[in-house]
Amino acid sequence: MAQENFDRTNDIRVGFDFGCRHNTHTGYKTGRFHMHPHYEFYLFIRGNIQIIIEDERYDTHPMDLFIFPPGTLHLASITDSEVPYERAYFYATRKVLSEMSDPTYPLLDIVEHAVRNRDYSFHADDVSAGRFIRLIDDYLDEDNEKEPCFQQMNRCRIHMLSLIVCRVMQHKQILDPHPSERISEVIRYINDHILDSLTLDSLAEHFYISKYTLLHEFKSYANISVHQYILFKRVTYAQHLMQHGISPGLAAKQSGFNDYAGFYRAFIRHNSITPQEYYNQALKSGIL
């Protein structure tokens, strides 16, 4: 199987709210940090890798389950490329998780509660992991079928996969990350102060390093600049506010932007639609 390019930010096909993958590579090279506007639920099956989620690094064991939330940098760091690297994962938007939730089992609330606690990694029991892989393989077997019934069957599989993820999360076999390194600490500080006035000068002063060192080390670690990362985080937070009924203008102010023009440009750069169009879609979808 040819190695894939993971630099893109949206792996869901146009017109869909979900998707699945099951890949195996030998000779796979560490890619680049990336992030999505949707959730990714990733089951590690085999290989010799570490998972990095923004400021945290995790050793991996077969059947470890990871959550990559929207707007969160993540990377699979290969420690031995000669060992086959296998993983199965699925994508789902916040919208579809909301539609699949109900008062008896609120999927979206369970996922977002874990994310608020920074619980990104769990260990799945063998039964849950086996079901997870089979559902993804069944999904992929019928992914290209044109009849509407197959699309509905795959939507049901996404629902079942989401239920499996939530069940694993609720069993709370949480994995502990490695202690933070310097740029990891910078990322955590930015995330904790994203609504404050953050500048390269203030960050360099806070961490007692030169601006050049901060720029170089951050770009080497995250593959984007400090400024780009701050903008993306603020845009992601503005999206969250709009999903909860906050107008685009107010969301821009409450997410740390000094002016609407800057917010508008950054929003289009990351979402390819205007803030108002995004807000209107959220209204129409019933997420609000």
Secondary structure, 3 states (H helix, E strand, C coil): CCCCCCCCCCCCCCCCCEEEEEEEECCCCCCCCECCCCEEEEEEEECCEEEEECCEEEECCCCEEEEECCCCCEEEEECCCCCCEEEEEEEECHHHHHHCCECCECHHHHHHHHHHCCCCEEECCHHHHHHHHHHHHHHHHCCCCCCHHHHHHHHHHHHHHHHHHHHHHHHCCECCCCCCCHHHHHHHHHHHCCCCCCCHHHHHHHCCCCHHHHHHHHHHHHCCCHHHHHHHHHHHHHHHHHHCCCCHHHHHHHCCCCCHHHHHHHHHHHHCCCHHHHHHHHHHHCCC
